[in-house]
């Protein structure tokens, strides 16, 4: 039996391949995709699109059809991987996206944040830098055996994690982790609002904690509410980004 997570992963690969082949891949893709779907009368948030691109969910048939028309690919191929990519018989060629250089380049996590009523620190993601490059030796020391495609940068603001993460810090997030992977700090969506918080598991429930003691812990996220949580990745490190004037 094929696991649901495997289906999501395979779909995200096909969608990414179709976008690259159509020349619409790269930075800002969720925004471009949202605008294209809006022209077809479909309203979808950028965080929702980010889930499609990162194995978080699979669109419903209506959205699949709209995406296939926009990308000029067969809907059956896009949804199930059956047959050629296009009616012309062009096969699907899905490859890993990586820079063929001797540098280890980490890009900014391309997400959009929307504030919902009663949300806590929903505006915690901002964009300051676009990418950072390291030598392979530096990357090995900092990130171990993780690949550049697995790591993204988040610029953070807000003081809910003060003491561990300060406003303006750069966070390095392992985006290959999309589920709870032990107590730690995670970047995640709760409904359509984005957060950087410490997650702790208590039996089959999640406790959401702010390291700044001025913020109260969230109520426990019950098991039946887990479908409201989408984890972008686990924070594996941080770096201050503070400008200091010297004369």
C-alpha positions as CSV (number, residue, x, y, z in Angstrom):
1,X,0.0,0.0,0.0
2,X,1.3,3.4,-1.0
3,X,1.6,5.8,2.0
4,X,-0.3,9.1,1.8
5,X,3.0,11.0,2.6
6,X,4.6,9.3,-0.4
7,X,1.8,10.4,-2.7
8,X,2.2,14.0,-1.5
9,X,6.0,13.9,-2.0
10,X,5.6,12.5,-5.6
11,X,2.9,15.1,-6.4
12,X,5.1,18.0,-5.2
13,X,8.0,16.7,-7.4
14,X,5.7,16.6,-10.5
15,X,4.4,20.1,-9.7
16,X,7.9,21.5,-9.2
17,X,9.1,19.8,-12.5
18,X,6.1,21.2,-14.4
19,X,6.8,24.7,-13.1
20,X,10.4,24.6,-14.0
21,X,9.6,23.2,-17.4
22,X,7.1,26.0,-18.0
23,X,9.7,28.6,-16.9
24,X,7.8,29.8,-13.8
25,X,9.9,28.1,-11.1
26,X,12.1,29.9,-8.5
27,X,11.5,32.6,-6.1
28,X,8.1,34.0,-5.8
29,X,6.4,30.9,-7.3
30,X,3.6,30.7,-4.7
31,X,2.6,34.3,-5.5
32,X,2.7,33.7,-9.3
33,X,0.7,30.5,-8.9
34,X,-1.9,32.2,-6.7
35,X,-2.3,35.0,-9.3
36,X,-2.7,32.5,-12.1
37,X,-5.3,30.5,-10.3
38,X,-7.2,33.7,-9.3
39,X,-7.7,34.4,-13.0
40,X,-9.4,31.0,-13.2
41,X,-11.7,32.0,-10.4
42,X,-9.9,30.0,-7.8
43,X,-9.0,31.6,-4.5
44,X,-6.1,29.9,-2.6
45,X,-3.7,31.3,0.0
46,X,0.0,31.3,-0.6
47,X,0.6,29.1,2.5
48,X,-1.8,26.7,0.9
49,X,0.2,26.7,-2.3
50,X,3.4,26.3,-0.3
51,X,1.9,23.0,1.1
52,X,1.4,21.7,-2.5
53,X,5.0,22.5,-3.4
54,X,6.5,21.0,-0.2
55,X,4.6,17.7,0.2
56,X,2.1,19.1,2.7
57,X,-1.1,18.4,0.7
58,X,-2.5,17.6,-2.7
59,X,-4.9,20.0,-4.4
60,X,-8.5,18.9,-5.1
61,X,-9.5,18.0,-8.7
62,X,-10.7,21.5,-9.5
63,X,-7.4,23.0,-8.6
64,X,-5.5,20.2,-10.3
65,X,-7.3,21.0,-13.5
66,X,-6.6,24.7,-13.2
67,X,-2.9,24.0,-12.5
68,X,-2.6,21.6,-15.5
69,X,-4.1,24.2,-17.8
70,X,-1.8,27.0,-16.5
71,X,1.3,24.7,-16.8
72,X,0.1,23.1,-20.1
73,X,0.4,19.6,-18.7
74,X,-2.0,16.6,-18.6
75,X,-4.1,16.7,-15.5
76,X,-3.8,12.9,-15.1
77,X,0.0,13.1,-15.2
78,X,0.0,16.0,-12.7
79,X,-2.3,14.3,-10.2
80,X,-1.3,10.6,-10.6
81,X,1.9,10.5,-12.6
82,X,0.2,8.5,-15.3
83,X,1.3,8.7,-18.9
84,X,3.4,11.5,-20.5
85,X,3.6,15.0,-19.1
86,X,1.9,16.5,-22.2
87,X,-0.4,15.2,-24.9
88,X,2.5,15.6,-27.3
89,X,4.0,12.5,-25.6
90,X,6.8,14.4,-23.8
91,X,7.9,12.2,-20.9
92,X,8.1,13.6,-17.4
93,X,11.6,14.4,-16.3
94,X,11.9,15.0,-12.6
95,X,15.3,15.8,-11.2
96,X,16.5,17.2,-8.0
97,X,17.0,21.0,-8.0
98,X,20.5,21.9,-6.9
99,X,23.2,24.4,-7.9
100,X,26.0,22.8,-9.8
101,X,28.7,24.9,-8.2
102,X,31.2,24.4,-5.4
103,X,29.3,26.5,-3.0
104,X,26.6,25.6,-0.5
105,X,23.8,28.1,-1.2
106,X,20.9,28.5,1.2
107,X,17.8,30.4,0.0
108,X,15.2,32.3,2.0
109,X,12.1,30.2,2.7
110,X,9.5,31.7,0.3
111,X,6.4,32.0,2.3
112,X,3.7,34.6,2.8
113,X,2.2,35.4,6.2
114,X,-1.4,36.3,6.9
115,X,-2.7,37.5,10.2
116,X,-5.8,35.8,11.6
117,X,-8.1,37.1,14.3
118,X,-6.7,36.2,17.7
119,X,-3.5,34.8,16.3
120,X,-0.3,35.0,18.4
121,X,2.7,36.7,16.8
122,X,1.5,35.8,13.3
123,X,3.8,38.4,11.7
124,X,7.1,36.7,12.7
125,X,8.5,36.1,9.2
126,X,10.0,38.9,7.1
127,X,12.4,39.0,4.3
128,X,15.8,40.7,4.7
129,X,18.3,38.6,2.8
130,X,17.7,36.4,-0.3
131,X,20.4,33.7,0.2
132,X,23.7,33.0,1.9
133,X,26.6,30.9,0.5
134,X,29.1,28.8,2.4
135,X,32.0,26.7,1.3
136,X,31.4,23.0,1.5
137,X,33.7,22.8,4.5
138,X,31.9,25.5,6.4
139,X,28.5,23.9,5.5
140,X,29.7,20.5,6.7
141,X,30.7,21.9,10.0
142,X,27.5,23.9,10.5
143,X,24.9,21.5,9.0
144,X,26.4,18.1,9.0
145,X,25.3,15.9,6.2
146,X,22.2,17.9,5.3
147,X,21.9,19.1,1.7
148,X,21.5,22.7,0.6
149,X,18.0,21.9,-0.7
150,X,16.9,20.7,2.7
151,X,17.9,24.0,4.5
152,X,16.2,27.3,4.2
153,X,16.6,30.7,5.9
154,X,13.9,32.5,7.8
155,X,14.2,36.1,8.8
156,X,12.4,36.5,12.1
157,X,10.9,39.4,14.0
158,X,8.9,39.5,17.2
159,X,10.1,38.9,20.7
160,X,8.2,35.8,21.7
161,X,11.4,33.7,21.6
162,X,13.7,36.2,23.2
163,X,16.4,34.5,25.2
164,X,16.9,32.0,22.4
165,X,16.1,33.8,19.2
166,X,16.2,37.6,19.1
167,X,14.3,39.9,16.7
168,X,16.2,40.1,13.4
169,X,18.0,36.8,13.8
170,X,18.4,34.5,10.8
171,X,17.1,31.0,11.4
172,X,18.3,27.9,9.6
173,X,15.4,25.5,9.1
174,X,15.6,21.9,8.1
175,X,12.7,21.8,5.7
176,X,12.9,18.0,5.1
177,X,11.1,17.7,8.5
178,X,7.4,18.0,8.1
179,X,6.2,16.3,11.2
180,X,7.0,16.5,15.0
181,X,10.6,15.2,15.3
182,X,11.2,15.5,19.0
183,X,11.1,18.6,21.3
184,X,12.6,21.6,19.7
185,X,11.9,24.9,17.8
186,X,9.8,24.7,14.7
187,X,8.6,27.0,11.9
188,X,5.0,26.1,11.3
189,X,1.5,27.1,10.1
190,X,-1.5,27.0,12.4
191,X,-4.4,27.4,10.0
192,X,-3.1,30.3,7.8
193,X,-0.8,32.1,10.3
194,X,2.9,31.4,10.5
195,X,4.9,31.0,13.8
196,X,8.3,30.2,15.2
197,X,7.7,28.4,18.5
198,X,9.0,25.6,20.7
199,X,6.9,22.5,20.4
200,X,6.8,19.8,23.1
201,X,4.8,16.6,22.9
202,X,2.7,15.5,25.9
203,X,1.3,12.1,25.1
204,X,-0.6,12.6,21.8
205,X,-0.9,16.4,22.2
206,X,1.4,19.3,21.3
207,X,2.3,22.2,23.7
208,X,3.3,25.4,22.0
209,X,5.8,27.4,24.0
210,X,7.4,30.8,23.8
211,X,10.8,31.1,25.4
212,X,10.0,34.7,26.4
213,X,8.2,34.1,29.7
214,X,6.0,37.2,29.1
215,X,4.0,35.0,26.7
216,X,1.8,32.4,28.0
217,X,1.9,28.9,26.5
218,X,-0.9,28.0,24.0
219,X,-3.6,25.6,25.0
220,X,-2.6,22.1,24.1
221,X,-3.2,21.2,20.4
222,X,-5.3,18.1,20.5
223,X,-4.8,15.1,18.2
224,X,-8.0,16.0,16.3
225,X,-6.6,19.5,15.6
226,X,-3.3,18.3,14.1
227,X,-4.6,18.8,10.6
228,X,-4.6,22.5,11.3
229,X,-0.8,22.4,11.8
230,X,1.6,22.2,9.0
231,X,5.3,22.1,9.9
232,X,7.6,24.0,7.5
233,X,10.7,22.5,9.2
234,X,12.7,22.3,12.4
235,X,15.0,25.1,13.4
236,X,18.6,23.8,13.6
237,X,20.5,27.0,14.2
238,X,20.3,30.8,14.3
239,X,22.6,33.7,13.6
240,X,22.3,37.4,14.6
241,X,21.9,40.0,11.9
242,X,22.7,43.2,13.7
243,X,24.3,46.2,12.1
244,X,26.7,48.0,14.4
245,X,28.1,51.4,13.5
246,X,31.8,52.0,14.0
247,X,32.4,55.6,13.2
